Amino acid sequence: MRGRKHKRKFIEGERIVAQHKKNPVSRRRVLQGAAVAAAAGTLPLVHVTRSFAEESVGNWPDGVKGDSIFVGVTVPLTGAYSADGHDLQKGYQLAFEHLNDGKGLVEHVPSLKGKKGVLGKKVVYKIADTQTQPNPSVQAQTTFITQNKAIMITGCLASNTAIALEKLAQRYRVLNMVGCSGANETTGVDCQKYAFRSQPSAYMAAKALVPALAKAIGRNKKSVYLVPDYAYGHSVEHSTGEFTEKELGWKSLGSQVCPVGTTDYSSYLLNIANSGADVFVNVAFGNDAVASCKQAKQFGILDKMKMIVPNISAFQGQELGPEIMAGVYGTLDFWWTLAETNAMAKIFVDAFYAKFKYRPSWPAHIAYTQMMVWADAVTRAKTFDPRKVIAELEAGHKLQMPLGEVWYRKEDHQQVRAVPVVVGKTKAQMRNSEDLFEIVNLTPGPEVMPPDFLGCKMPATA
């Protein structure tokens, strides 16, 4: 309500601070008001030159006039996806530390090597808790954009949040390096000129997973799905069903659709147990994935059906252990054992372990590498002007990252990158408490990219 001050908690580096949300007045709104007044004859109409319009895009150049630039970060520190959110948060913290100090992968990206900050400016950031909900995310990032003059925004762990933030970034013309989002819509029908996504879409994950399922489970099986009721869940169900039915001859017996944050899955699991399916496809994510798997075990579902998890949550293996996850196939954005074969992955994993005393999961990987790719694009553009940074990201410039070579596709702003397909290890196979999965295939990105861009109609200009 107008006139009332709302307090919101943010994390700045390692410190929590409180901010008052103000009613921002944008430059666009001021100009619109002036135009209306001029039309009414109450103000003289002032000519705005083309050069002035070109100089002001989003928070550029106002947001880069000092010796630092601001990045707004939103992650779920509470709610159903909070465990993954804390890993995501740590990835951002490490990335900004390395960018400011010139350490980690910064020393191995040619454009960044030997430099501190981005274009010589220190990266300052604040992290807001999204509570695993879109509205708090949008509110926090609106504050970051309008009050802190964020030159870039990032961070999310649910596709409904990712899509909402993409639209916010497009409206304000501020670059958005998307956090965690697996829905096809993110770089499909809801794609935006100002947003870039690195996580594999549901389409990419399903296409990468199917060859492993063919070998491990076989053809002509009957499947049943547990699906969280939002864009991500429906995307994963659709794409996994599409590829298993088309390439393996599987038949879906239907799905049980549940709200995010469900605690009691008994009614859904009873229907799954009585479905007659051979394969239980669990699409639930985060804390929901852990709870539903434990309850599926109690219902005896895992004794008579093979479970697959198309997109395995960051700490699902750790929370459930090999007693439930051994033999379960799925995909991960990143898995730490890549450090044994990839030099860039080793640098990232070792640095993360040294700082946080555990090996990073895939949300931290997304946070860290998205910041490296962004900083590289800004440096090559030699400006924070988002139009020129977008052009650099769209140019297909290839970088060596922990997954190997990565680049962005111009048509939909989806990152072309490898997709790790994994299977849960037995306790006897584990070398340590974090050695939970074996990578059975590292599917090259070009092999799984959707040829139709999943309905993306990218705006022609920024």
C-alpha positions in Angstrom: 0.0 0.0 0.0 1.2 3.5 -0.8 3.0 5.3 2.0 3.7 2.2 4.1 7.3 1.0 4.4 8.0 -2.7 4.0 11.1 -4.3 5.4 12.9 -7.0 3.5 16.0 -9.0 4.5 18.9 -9.2 2.1 22.3 -10.8 2.4 25.2 -8.6 1.4 28.3 -10.7 1.1 28.1 -12.6 4.5 26.0 -10.0 6.3 22.2 -9.7 6.5 20.9 -6.1 6.1 17.4 -4.6 6.1 16.1 -2.4 3.4 12.9 -0.3 3.1 11.1 -0.8 -0.2 10.3 2.5 -1.8 7.9 3.5 -4.5 10.4 3.9 -7.4 9.7 6.4 -10.1 11.3 5.2 -13.3 12.8 7.5 -15.9 10.3 6.1 -18.4 7.4 7.0 -16.2 8.8 10.6 -15.8 9.1 11.0 -19.5 5.6 9.6 -20.1 4.2 12.0 -17.6 6.1 14.9 -19.2 4.8 13.9 -22.6 1.2 13.9 -21.3 1.7 17.2 -19.7 3.1 18.7 -22.8 0.2 17.4 -24.9 -2.1 19.1 -22.5 -0.3 22.3 -22.9 0.9 22.5 -19.3 4.6 22.0 -20.2 6.7 22.9 -23.2 7.5 19.8 -25.2 11.3 19.2 -24.9 13.0 17.5 -27.8 14.9 14.4 -26.6 17.8 13.7 -29.0 18.5 10.2 -30.4 22.0 10.2 -28.8 20.5 10.7 -25.4 18.1 7.8 -25.9 20.9 5.6 -27.0 23.0 6.4 -24.0 20.5 5.2 -21.4 19.5 1.5 -21.4 18.2 0.0 -18.2 20.8 1.0 -15.5 23.5 1.7 -18.0 25.4 4.0 -17.8 24.1 5.4 -14.5 24.9 2.1 -12.7 28.5 1.9 -13.7 29.7 5.5 -13.0 31.5 4.6 -9.7 34.3 2.2 -9.0 31.9 -0.7 -8.4 28.8 -2.3 -10.1 25.9 -3.9 -8.4 24.4 -7.4 -9.1 21.1 -8.4 -7.6 20.8 -12.1 -6.6 17.7 -14.0 -5.5 17.9 -17.6 -4.1 15.5 -19.7 -2.1 17.0 -19.9 1.4 13.6 -21.0 2.9 10.9 -23.2 1.4 10.7 -26.4 -0.5 13.9 -25.8 -2.5 16.0 -24.3 0.2 18.7 -27.0 0.4 19.5 -26.4 -3.3 19.2 -22.7 -2.7 22.0 -22.6 -0.2 24.3 -24.4 -2.7 23.3 -21.8 -5.3 24.1 -19.0 -2.9 27.6 -20.4 -2.2 28.3 -20.6 -5.9 27.5 -16.9 -6.3 29.7 -16.0 -3.3 32.7 -17.9 -4.7 32.2 -16.4 -8.2 32.1 -12.8 -7.0 35.1 -13.4 -4.7 37.1 -14.9 -7.6 36.0 -12.1 -10.0 37.1 -9.4 -7.5 40.4 -11.1 -6.6 41.3 -12.5 -10.0 41.4 -16.1 -8.8 39.8 -19.5 -9.7 38.6 -19.8 -13.2 39.2 -16.1 -13.8 42.9 -17.0 -14.2 42.0 -19.4 -17.0 39.5 -17.4 -19.0 41.6 -15.5 -21.6 39.7 -12.3 -21.5 39.7 -12.2 -17.7 43.2 -13.5 -16.9 45.3 -11.0 -14.9 42.4 -8.7 -14.1 40.4 -7.9 -10.9 36.8 -7.0 -11.0 34.9 -6.6 -14.2 36.2 -3.9 -16.5 38.2 -2.8 -13.4 35.1 -2.4 -11.3 34.4 -4.3 -8.1 31.3 -6.5 -8.1 29.0 -5.6 -5.2 26.0 -7.8 -4.6 23.1 -8.6 -2.3 21.2 -11.8 -1.9 17.5 -11.9 -1.2 15.6 -15.0 0.0 12.8 -15.9 -2.5 11.1 -18.4 -0.1 10.8 -20.6 -3.2 8.1 -18.3 -4.6 8.0 -16.0 -7.7 6.5 -12.9 -6.0 9.2 -12.3 -3.4 11.8 -12.8 -6.2 10.2 -10.2 -8.4 9.8 -7.8 -5.5 13.4 -8.1 -4.4 14.8 -7.8 -7.9 12.6 -4.8 -8.6 14.2 -3.2 -5.5 17.7 -4.1 -6.7 17.0 -2.7 -10.2 15.3 0.6 -9.1 17.1 1.4 -5.9 20.5 -0.3 -6.2 20.9 0.3 -10.0 21.6 -3.4 -10.7 23.6 -3.8 -13.9 22.7 -7.5 -14.0 20.3 -9.8 -12.1 20.5 -13.5 -11.5 19.3 -16.4 -9.4 16.3 -18.7 -9.0 15.6 -22.3 -8.4 12.1 -22.7 -9.9 11.0 -22.2 -13.5 8.0 -20.1 -12.6 10.4 -17.8 -10.8 12.8 -17.8 -13.7 10.1 -16.9 -16.2 8.8 -14.1 -14.0 12.4 -12.7 -13.6 13.0 -12.9 -17.4 10.0 -10.8 -18.0 11.0 -8.3 -15.3 14.5 -8.0 -16.8 13.0 -7.5 -20.3 10.7 -4.8 -19.0 13.6 -2.9 -17.2 16.1 -3.7 -20.0 18.5 -5.2 -17.4 20.5 -8.4 -18.3 19.4 -11.6 -16.5 21.7 -14.5 -16.2 19.1 -17.1 -15.3 19.8 -19.3 -12.3 18.4 -22.9 -12.0 15.4 -23.6 -14.4 14.6 -26.8 -16.2 11.3 -25.9 -17.9 11.2 -25.8 -21.7 9.4 -22.5 -21.6 12.3 -20.6 -20.1 14.1 -20.5 -23.4 11.1 -21.6 -25.4 7.8 -19.8 -25.6 8.8 -17.4 -22.7 12.3 -16.6 -24.0 13.4 -13.0 -23.6 16.1 -10.9 -25.3 17.6 -10.0 -21.9 17.7 -13.5 -20.4 20.2 -16.4 -20.9 19.8 -19.9 -19.4 22.6 -22.4 -18.9 20.8 -25.4 -17.3 19.6 -28.0 -19.7 15.9 -27.7 -20.6 13.6 -30.7 -20.0 13.9 -31.5 -23.7 17.7 -31.7 -23.5 17.7 -33.8 -20.3 15.1 -36.2 -21.6 16.9 -36.7 -24.9 20.2 -37.3 -23.1 18.7 -39.7 -20.7 16.8 -42.0 -23.1 19.9 -44.0 -24.4 20.9 -45.0 -20.8 17.3 -46.0 -20.1 17.2 -48.2 -23.2 20.2 -50.2 -21.9 19.3 -50.3 -18.2 15.5 -50.7 -18.3 14.6 -51.7 -21.9 11.8 -51.1 -24.3 8.0 -51.4 -24.1 7.6 -50.5 -20.4 4.6 -48.9 -18.7 5.4 -45.7 -16.7 3.6 -43.5 -14.2 4.6 -39.9 -13.1 4.6 -37.9 -9.9 4.5 -34.3 -11.2 4.9 -30.9 -9.3 2.1 -28.6 -10.6 4.0 -25.8 -12.3 5.9 -25.2 -15.6 9.0 -27.3 -14.7 7.0 -30.4 -13.7 4.8 -30.4 -16.7 7.8 -29.7 -19.0 9.7 -32.7 -17.6 6.7 -35.0 -17.8 6.0 -33.9 -21.4 9.6 -34.2 -22.7 10.4 -37.5 -20.8 7.1 -39.0 -22.0 7.8 -37.8 -25.6 11.2 -39.4 -25.8 10.5 -42.6 -23.9 7.4 -43.2 -25.9 8.9 -42.4 -29.3 12.3 -44.0 -28.9 11.6 -46.8 -26.4 8.0 -47.7 -27.0 7.0 -46.9 -23.4 3.4 -46.2 -22.5 2.4 -43.6 -19.9 -0.4 -44.7 -17.6 -0.9 -41.2 -16.4 0.4 -38.8 -13.8 -0.3 -37.7 -10.2 0.0 -33.9 -10.1 0.8 -32.4 -6.7 1.4 -28.9 -5.3 5.0 -27.7 -4.6 5.6 -28.1 -0.9 3.5 -31.2 -0.4 4.4 -33.1 2.8 2.0 -36.1 2.7 2.1 -37.9 -0.7 0.0 -40.9 0.5 -3.0 -40.3 -1.8 -0.8 -39.8 -4.9 1.5 -42.7 -4.1 -1.5 -45.1 -3.5 -2.6 -44.4 -7.0 0.9 -44.9 -8.3 1.3 -48.2 -6.4 -2.0 -49.5 -7.9 -1.2 -48.3 -11.5 0.4 -51.5 -12.7 3.4 -49.5 -14.1 6.9 -50.9 -14.5 8.6 -47.5 -14.0 8.0 -44.7 -11.5 9.1 -41.4 -12.9 9.6 -39.0 -10.0 9.7 -35.4 -11.2 9.4 -33.8 -7.7 12.3 -31.5 -6.8 14.2 -30.4 -3.7 12.7 -31.2 -0.4 9.7 -32.6 -2.2 11.8 -35.1 -4.0 13.3 -36.3 -0.8 9.9 -36.6 1.0 8.2 -38.3 -1.9 11.0 -40.9 -2.4 11.0 -41.8 1.3 7.3 -42.3 1.2 7.4 -44.3 -2.0 9.9 -46.6 -0.3 7.4 -47.0 2.6 4.6 -47.8 0.2 6.7 -50.6 -1.4 6.7 -48.8 -4.8 10.4 -49.0 -5.1 10.4 -52.8 -4.5 8.2 -53.4 -7.5 9.0 -50.5 -9.9 12.2 -49.1 -11.3 12.4 -45.4 -10.3 14.0 -42.8 -12.5 14.5 -39.1 -11.7 14.9 -37.0 -14.9 16.5 -34.1 -13.0 18.1 -35.1 -9.7 18.1 -32.4 -7.0 21.3 -31.2 -5.5 21.2 -33.1 -2.2 18.7 -35.9 -3.1 21.4 -38.5 -3.2 22.9 -37.4 0.1 19.5 -37.2 1.9 18.3 -40.5 0.6 21.5 -42.5 0.5 22.3 -45.6 -1.6 19.5 -47.5 0.1 17.0 -45.6 -2.1 19.1 -44.0 -4.9 21.3 -46.9 -5.9 20.5 -47.9 -9.5 18.3 -44.8 -10.1 19.0 -43.1 -13.4 18.7 -39.4 -14.1 20.5 -36.3 -15.2 22.5 -33.6 -13.3 23.5 -30.2 -14.5 27.0 -31.0 -13.1 28.6 -33.6 -11.0 31.8 -33.1 -9.0 33.7 -36.2 -10.3 34.1 -34.4 -13.6 37.1 -32.8 -11.7 38.9 -36.1 -12.2 38.9 -35.6 -16.0 38.4 -31.9 -16.6 41.0 -29.3 -15.5 38.5 -26.5 -15.2 36.2 -28.6 -13.2 39.0 -29.5 -10.8 39.8 -25.8 -10.3 36.2 -25.1 -9.4 35.6 -28.1 -7.2 38.9 -27.6 -5.3 38.2 -23.9 -4.7 34.7 -24.6 -3.6 35.7 -27.4 -1.2 38.5 -25.3 0.3 36.0 -22.5 1.1 32.9 -24.5 2.1 34.2 -27.9 3.1 32.1 -30.0 0.8 32.1 -30.6 -2.9 29.8 -28.4 -4.9 26.5 -29.6 -6.4 25.0 -28.4 -9.6 23.2 -25.2 -8.4 26.6 -23.9 -7.3 28.0 -24.8 -10.7 25.3 -22.8 -12.5 25.8 -19.8 -10.3 29.6 -19.8 -10.6 29.9 -20.5 -14.4 27.1 -18.1 -15.3 29.0 -15.3 -13.6 32.2 -16.3 -15.5 30.4 -16.3 -18.8 28.8 -13.0 -18.1 32.1 -11.4 -17.0 33.8 -12.7 -20.2 31.1 -11.2 -22.4 31.2 -7.8 -20.7 35.0 -7.8 -21.0 34.9 -8.7 -24.7 32.2 -6.0 -25.3 34.4 -3.5 -23.4 31.2 -2.1 -21.9 28.3 -2.9 -19.5 25.9 -1.6 -22.2 23.4 -4.6 -22.1 22.8 -4.4 -25.9 26.5 -4.9 -26.6 26.8 -7.6 -23.9 23.8 -9.4 -25.4 25.5 -9.3 -28.8 28.6 -10.8 -27.4 26.6 -13.6 -25.7 24.7 -14.3 -28.9 27.9 -14.4 -31.0 28.6 -18.1 -30.2 31.9 -17.4 -28.5 33.1 -20.7 -26.9 34.6 -20.9 -23.4 36.2 -23.8 -21.6 34.2 -24.4 -18.5 33.9 -27.3 -16.0 31.6 -29.2 -18.5 34.0 -28.6 -21.4 33.2 -26.1 -24.2 30.1 -24.0 -23.7 28.4 -21.2 -25.7 25.0 -19.6 -26.1 22.7 -20.1 -29.1 21.5 -16.8 -30.6 18.0 -18.1 -31.5 16.8 -18.9 -28.0 19.6 -18.0 -25.5 20.0 -21.6 -24.4 23.5 -22.6 -23.5 25.0 -25.3 -25.6 26.7 -27.6 -23.1 27.1 -31.2 -22.2 24.5 -33.1 -20.2 25.7 -35.6 -17.5 23.6 -38.7 -17.3 24.2 -40.5 -14.0 23.2 -43.6 -12.0 23.2 -43.9 -8.2 26.0 -46.0 -6.8 25.6 -48.8 -4.2 27.2 -48.3 -0.9 30.0 -50.8 -1.9 30.8 -48.7 -5.0 31.1 -45.4 -3.1 34.7 -44.2 -2.4 33.5 -41.6 0.1 30.3 -40.1 1.5 29.9 -37.7 -1.4 30.6 -40.3 -4.1 26.9 -41.0 -4.8 26.7 -41.1 -8.6 28.5 -42.5 -11.5 28.5 -40.6 -14.8 27.4 -43.1 -17.4 27.4 -40.6 -20.3 28.4 -37.0 -20.9 26.1 -36.2 -23.8 27.5 -33.4 -26.0 25.3 -30.3 -26.1 24.8 -30.1 -29.9 23.3 -33.6 -29.9 20.4 -32.7 -27.6 19.5 -29.1 -28.6 15.9 -28.7 -29.7 15.8 -28.0 -33.5 12.6 -25.9 -33.3 13.7 -23.7 -30.3 10.7 -24.9 -28.4 8.5 -22.1 -29.7 10.9 -19.2 -28.9 10.2 -16.0 -30.8 13.1 -13.9 -29.8 12.6 -10.1 -30.0 14.7 -8.7 -32.9 16.3 -5.9 -30.9 17.2 -5.1 -27.3 
